[in-house]
Amino acid sequence: MTRKIILALAALSFPLMTLAAPAPWYLWQSKIDGKLACSQFSLGPGWTQFSSQPYKDAGCTKPGRPG
């Protein structure tokens, strides 16, 4: 019985995994020297988000959300 429940839960969760997309990339600007960096998350307290425009790639050259 437990095995059937586990298999059913696994089967139901599989379609959700196929909908997952990578996180978007954003440009971040250093508060110290103004240099720009591309990252999916904040680089720390010394950085501010340069723009709210998401990018599809790690070089922040292709605008848009990945997926």
BAFI-3210 file (N, C-alpha, C; in Angstrom, 3 decimals, decimal comma, padded with zeros to 6 digits):
// residues 67
n [1|2|3|4|5|6|7|8|9|10|11|12|13|14|15|16|17|18|19|20|21|22|23|24|25|26|27|28|29|30|31|32|33|34|35|36|37|38|39|40|41|42|43|44|45|46|47|48|49|50|51|52|53|54|55|56|57|58|59|60|61|62|63|64|65|66|67]
n.u [000,820|001,891|003,887|002,433|001,288|003,552|004,509|002,342|002,420|004,917|004,419|002,487|003,921|005,795|004,891|004,945|007,647|008,510|007,620|009,236|011,526|014,732|016,187|015,892|018,448|020,111|021,350|023,807|025,118|028,157|028,534|030,854|032,788|031,213|031,169|029,686|027,930|026,696|024,185|022,182|021,216|021,410|024,567|025,486|025,706|027,132|026,275|023,881|020,779|020,968|019,108|015,638|015,221|014,968|017,233|018,075|020,469|023,809|025,517|024,047|022,955|020,817|017,682|014,779|012,772|014,065|013,277]
n.v [-001,194|001,283|001,556|001,917|004,403|006,034|005,703|006,809|009,487|010,239|009,989|011,970|014,263|014,485|015,867|018,513|019,019|019,219|021,691|023,502|026,210|027,726|030,195|033,743|036,017|038,925|042,307|043,629|046,321|047,534|049,208|050,387|050,760|050,967|048,979|046,489|043,412|040,192|038,230|035,657|036,127|038,358|039,866|040,617|043,018|045,158|045,635|046,769|046,324|046,849|047,168|046,328|044,577|041,302|038,693|036,117|034,754|034,044|036,110|038,343|039,327|038,605|039,721|038,957|036,347|033,185|029,967]
n.w [000,000|000,849|-001,005|-003,360|-002,891|-002,783|-005,403|-006,796|-005,907|-006,915|-009,651|-009,976|-009,361|-011,357|-013,793|-012,846|-012,514|-015,132|-015,884|-014,693|-014,849|-015,535|-013,324|-013,906|-015,137|-013,869|-014,114|-012,009|-010,082|-008,788|-005,698|-005,012|-007,183|-009,443|-011,375|-013,515|-013,101|-013,975|-012,628|-011,063|-008,597|-005,745|-005,191|-002,772|000,009|-001,059|-003,596|-006,033|-007,736|-011,126|-013,204|-013,726|-015,707|-016,827|-017,928|-020,317|-020,399|-019,075|-019,644|-019,713|-022,151|-023,744|-023,630|-021,624|-020,091|-019,081|-020,530]
ca.u [000,000|002,768|004,606|001,503|001,152|004,803|004,521|001,326|002,942|005,998|003,803|001,797|004,877|006,612|004,510|005,356|009,078|008,725|007,262|010,243|012,450|015,841|015,978|016,412|019,685|019,951|022,578|024,049|026,159|028,929|028,427|032,209|033,417|030,241|031,276|028,481|028,074|025,457|023,981|020,794|020,856|022,196|025,963|025,787|025,295|027,875|025,753|022,478|020,276|021,150|017,817|014,706|015,126|015,563|017,965|018,023|021,791|024,746|026,220|023,044|022,892|019,536|016,604|013,641|012,832|014,422|012,255]
ca.v [000,000|002,449|001,645|002,477|005,831|006,681|005,723|007,769|010,831|010,476|010,176|013,259|015,369|014,552|016,974|019,790|019,185|019,595|023,097|024,338|026,915|028,316|031,550|034,770|036,713|040,372|043,096|044,212|047,345|047,688|050,514|050,905|051,268|051,068|047,883|045,683|041,955|039,488|037,155|035,280|036,537|039,481|039,551|041,052|044,378|046,140|045,633|047,130|045,844|047,915|047,334|045,235|043,769|039,965|038,199|034,666|034,134|034,455|037,319|039,423|039,890|038,262|040,090|038,055|035,293|031,880|028,932]
ca.w [000,000|000,926|-002,275|-004,340|-002,590|-003,197|-006,865|-007,240|-005,655|-007,874|-010,964|-009,985|-009,276|-012,567|-014,691|-012,271|-012,760|-016,526|-016,033|-014,038|-015,741|-014,785|-012,811|-014,807|-014,785|-013,738|-014,014|-010,691|-010,125|-007,560|-005,053|-004,815|-008,406|-010,522|-012,344|-013,679|-013,086|-014,282|-011,654|-010,826|-007,238|-005,246|-004,901|-001,412|000,357|-001,844|-004,960|-006,235|-009,023|-012,105|-013,873|-013,418|-016,926|-016,720|-019,095|-020,497|-020,402|-018,030|-020,053|-019,721|-023,498|-024,369|-022,722|-021,505|-019,082|-019,660|-020,505]
c.u [000,865|003,505|003,715|001,332|002,393|004,876|003,511|001,807|004,060|005,427|003,099|002,762|005,716|006,186|004,920|006,834|009,349|008,379|008,305|011,180|013,591|015,507|016,526|017,691|019,398|021,318|022,652|025,209|026,829|028,747|029,795|032,775|032,482|030,314|029,988|028,829|026,704|025,321|022,492|020,308|021,773|023,608|026,382|025,411|026,023|027,385|024,290|022,058|020,281|019,849|016,929|014,506|015,749|016,249|017,925|019,372|022,709|025,549|025,326|023,002|021,555|018,402|015,464|013,845|013,205|013,238|011,345]
c.v [001,260|002,654|002,265|003,980|006,590|006,775|006,727|009,205|011,188|010,754|011,526|014,438|015,510|015,669|018,342|020,058|019,627|021,054|024,032|024,950|027,484|029,738|032,568|035,406|038,205|041,039|043,734|045,193|047,479|049,099|051,175|051,530|051,331|049,975|047,072|044,203|041,349|038,308|036,868|035,723|037,669|039,032|040,008|042,504|045,468|046,282|046,055|046,624|047,012|048,211|046,148|044,316|042,395|039,578|036,675|033,982|034,740|035,690|038,546|040,122|039,628|038,604|039,070|037,019|033,973|030,920|028,930]
c.w [000,000|-000,394|-003,348|-004,133|-003,052|-004,717|-007,417|-007,042|-006,626|-009,266|-011,064|-009,957|-010,540|-013,517|-014,152|-012,521|-014,194|-016,773|-015,435|-015,082|-014,912|-014,335|-013,809|-014,262|-014,718|-013,700|-012,634|-010,811|-008,768|-007,010|-004,923|-006,092|-009,612|-011,571|-012,355|-013,664|-013,352|-013,323|-011,504|-009,450|-006,809|-004,882|-003,509|-001,187|-000,435|-003,275|-004,973|-007,609|-010,003|-012,849|-013,518|-014,621|-016,705|-018,033|-019,112|-020,315|-019,349|-018,402|-020,055|-021,079|-024,187|-023,405|-022,742|-020,426|-019,744|-019,633|-021,648]
res [m|t|r|k|i|i|l|a|l|a|a|l|s|f|p|l|m|t|l|a|a|p|a|p|w|y|l|w|q|s|k|i|d|g|k|l|a|c|s|q|f|s|l|g|p|g|w|t|q|f|s|s|q|p|y|k|d|a|g|c|t|k|p|g|r|p|g]
***
